[in-house]
Amino acid sequence: MSIIRDLLNTGYVSKRSDNLTTFRYTADGYTRLGPILSYFELFPIKTIKSQAFSKWSEIHSVILAKKHLDAEGLAKIKLLAKLVNAKSDINP
């Protein structure tokens, strides 16, 4: 996980409090997610998660453009957010 953090040059790695053998990479700040987006543009996800990433990336763009501050932009984010993991077991 530390190698991933160093590759992306953003975020941090921590142990999960509920499991001492599980680590978590957390990106820190919406404006600092550019390296993650760039990485996945260079090396596209080849699974069903590519659809979720595409929607997440669109949400990111809306927020950076500050379009989430109006009703139309916020509605777009809400719709996309529901679709990000629509096929996941954790999102009924």
C-alpha positions in Angstrom: 0.0 0.0 0.0 2.9 2.4 0.7 4.2 1.8 -2.8 0.8 2.8 -4.2 0.8 5.9 -2.1 4.3 6.8 -3.2 3.4 6.1 -6.9 0.4 8.4 -6.7 2.2 10.9 -4.5 -1.0 11.6 -2.5 -2.9 10.0 0.3 -1.9 7.9 3.3 -1.9 4.3 4.5 -3.3 3.3 7.8 -4.3 0.1 9.7 -8.0 -0.5 9.9 -9.0 -0.3 13.6 -11.2 -3.4 13.4 -8.5 -5.6 11.9 -4.8 -5.2 12.7 -3.7 -7.1 9.5 -5.7 -5.0 7.1 -4.5 -1.8 5.7 -6.3 1.0 3.9 -5.2 3.6 1.4 -7.0 6.8 1.7 -6.7 9.7 -0.8 -6.7 13.0 1.0 -8.7 15.8 -0.5 -10.9 16.1 -3.6 -8.5 18.6 -5.3 -5.6 16.2 -4.9 -7.1 13.3 -6.7 -5.6 14.2 -10.1 -2.8 11.7 -9.9 -5.3 8.9 -9.3 -7.4 10.0 -12.3 -4.3 10.2 -14.4 -3.1 6.8 -13.4 -6.4 5.1 -14.4 -6.5 7.0 -17.7 -3.1 5.6 -18.5 -3.9 2.1 -17.1 -7.7 1.7 -17.5 -9.6 -0.6 -15.3 -10.7 -3.7 -17.2 -13.4 -5.0 -15.0 -17.0 -3.9 -14.2 -15.5 -1.4 -11.8 -14.5 0.7 -14.8 -18.1 1.8 -15.1 -18.1 2.9 -11.4 -14.9 4.7 -11.9 -16.2 6.5 -14.9 -19.2 7.8 -12.9 -17.0 8.7 -10.0 -14.7 10.6 -12.3 -17.7 12.5 -13.7 -18.8 13.4 -10.1 -15.3 14.6 -9.4 -15.4 16.9 -12.4 -18.7 18.4 -11.5 -17.5 19.2 -8.0 -14.2 20.7 -9.2 -16.2 22.9 -11.6 -18.3 24.0 -8.6 -21.4 22.9 -10.4 -22.5 21.0 -7.3 -23.5 24.4 -5.8 -26.6 24.6 -8.0 -29.7 22.4 -8.0 -29.0 20.9 -11.4 -25.4 19.9 -10.6 -26.4 18.5 -7.2 -29.1 16.4 -8.8 -26.6 15.1 -11.4 -24.3 14.1 -8.6 -27.0 12.3 -6.7 -28.0 10.4 -9.7 -24.4 9.4 -10.6 -23.7 8.5 -6.9 -26.6 6.0 -6.9 -25.1 4.4 -10.1 -21.5 4.2 -8.9 -21.9 0.8 -7.3 -25.4 0.0 -8.5 -24.5 -3.7 -9.1 -22.8 -4.0 -5.7 -24.2 -6.2 -2.9 -23.8 -3.3 -0.5 -25.9 -0.9 -2.5 -29.5 -2.2 -2.6 
